[in-house]
């Protein structure tokens, strides 16, 4: 079980606890880039992945269409978008809480390759 943060959906508000599978499909080492994008005045975080991670995500998404994909950060549920496609090259998502811009910037800084 993990604490829900930055995710709004029926039955799941920040501070509640949700069950997620233990299996990790990809982790931060598989991220090749993290980009902040603004669309319709909303801040999105877009993640790009290694080819191996794209394949792993694609396989997991293919078998779980219509279910939710848990995205964790610091052992907390950041968001859980519904899987509607199995060809994964990148993921874009947005948070719902007022501190989402700060969290998104921190996450992008943390995940971007240092060089």
Secondary structure as the mmCIF struct_conf table of DSSP 4:
data_model
#
loop_
_struct_conf.conf_type_id
_struct_conf.id
_struct_conf.beg_label_comp_id
_struct_conf.beg_label_asym_id
_struct_conf.beg_label_seq_id
_struct_conf.end_label_comp_id
_struct_conf.end_label_asym_id
_struct_conf.end_label_seq_id
STRN STRN1 UNK A 2 UNK A 4
BEND BEND1 UNK A 6 UNK A 6
STRN STRN2 UNK A 9 UNK A 9
TURN_TY1_P TURN_TY1_P1 UNK A 10 UNK A 11
STRN STRN3 UNK A 12 UNK A 12
TURN_TY1_P TURN_TY1_P2 UNK A 14 UNK A 15
STRN STRN4 UNK A 17 UNK A 18
BEND BEND2 UNK A 22 UNK A 22
BEND BEND3 UNK A 25 UNK A 25
HELX_RH_3T_P HELX_RH_3T_P1 UNK A 28 UNK A 30
STRN STRN5 UNK A 31 UNK A 39
TURN_TY1_P TURN_TY1_P3 UNK A 40 UNK A 41
STRN STRN6 UNK A 42 UNK A 49
HELX_RH_AL_P HELX_RH_AL_P1 UNK A 51 UNK A 62
TURN_TY1_P TURN_TY1_P4 UNK A 63 UNK A 66
BEND BEND4 UNK A 67 UNK A 67
STRN STRN7 UNK A 68 UNK A 73
TURN_TY1_P TURN_TY1_P5 UNK A 74 UNK A 75
STRN STRN8 UNK A 76 UNK A 82
HELX_LH_PP_P HELX_LH_PP_P1 UNK A 83 UNK A 83
BEND BEND5 UNK A 86 UNK A 86
BEND BEND6 UNK A 89 UNK A 89
STRN STRN9 UNK A 90 UNK A 93
BEND BEND7 UNK A 97 UNK A 97
TURN_TY1_P TURN_TY1_P6 UNK A 98 UNK A 99
HELX_RH_AL_P HELX_RH_AL_P2 UNK A 100 UNK A 111
BEND BEND8 UNK A 112 UNK A 112
HELX_LH_PP_P HELX_LH_PP_P2 UNK A 113 UNK A 114
#
